[in-house]
Amino acid sequence: CAVLLRENLCLYFEDDELECDAFCKEKTIKRFFRNVNSQLLVVRPDLNVAAFEDVTDQEVKSGSGMYFNIHCYKTTAPSAGMPVAFSVQVEDKSYYMCCEKEHGKMVVRFREGEVPKDIPGESNIIFFKKTFTSCSSRAFKFEYSLEQGMFLAFEEEDSLRKLILKKLPREDEVDETTKFVTSHN
């Protein structure tokens, strides 16, 4: 592409075919999520909550609300980790995870529907998957794509360890509430 350097020292591209940021689904993997207490993340859309819970072997076998699809995307822009989106089956319905602003605070929600194959620009369903620390290949943290430094985490509320978004002052801060371990069972 030819480039012009104008008087204000800004670069201008003369080609209109440049691509904007976009995400394209590459693969989907199925995993359970565990926290540092080995509890499983369970989605309960009827209660509008996702929380880490102690579950029985029988409940794990059903997998309802616990077995997550991690949708991995390719991106046209360099990113700070693998772009991913999450969905989960609860009974016969599919729900995708998104972040929404409620009462001035960002919250995690699960909405009925499917994750799109292609996302043409920014999206409230995309997170950047990063290794939690360099010494663990199965522990991850997930940064919200629309707000740098905001990570999926859990916090105790009414005897539940609820899934939330949490702002970390520094990205390299080790905060166990943002640690997620993935497993097949």
Residue, then its C-alpha position, 0 to 999 in steps of 0.5 A: c500500500a502506498v503511504l503519504l506523510r502529510e504536514n501534520l506528520c500523520l501516515y495516510f494509506e491510499d488503499d481502501e482495502l485495509e481490513c479492520d479488526a475482526f475475529c473468526k472462529e477457528k476451533t471449539i474445545k470442551r472443558f470444565f472450569r475449576n477454581v483454586n478450591s477445586q470447585l466447578l463453575v456452574v451456570r444457573p440461567d434460571l437464577n441468573v448466576a454462575a458460581f463455583e460449587d462443590v458438585t457430586d459425581q452424578e451432577v458432573k456426569s450430567g454436565s448440565g451447566m458445567y461443561f463449557n465450550i471454549h470457542c477459539y478465534k483467529t484475529t486480524a490484529p495482534s492481541a494480548g492472548m488467544p481470543v476466546a468466547f464461552s458457551v454452555q448447555v443447560e438442559d436443551k438450551s445453549y447460553y453464551m457468556c457476555c459482559e454488560k453494564e448494570h448500575g454503573k458496574m460491569v457484570v457477567r451474564f449468560r444469554e440464550g443463543e449461540v456464539p457467532k462464527d465471525i465477529p466483525g469488530e469489538s465484542n462483549i463476548i471476547f476474552f483474551k486467554k492468558t497463562f496464569t503463571s509460567c509454571s502452570s500449563r493448565a491454569f489460565k486467566f481471562e482478560y475482558s477484550l473491551e477493558q484492559g486489566m479487567f479479568l474474570a474472577f470469583e468473589e464470595e457473596d451470600s455463601l456463593r463464589k460468584l463469577i465476576l469481572k475484577k479490575l487488577p491494578r497490574e496485569d502481572e499481579v498474582d491474584e488467585t481469584t482470577k485463576f481458572v484450571t481447565s479439565h476434561n472431567 
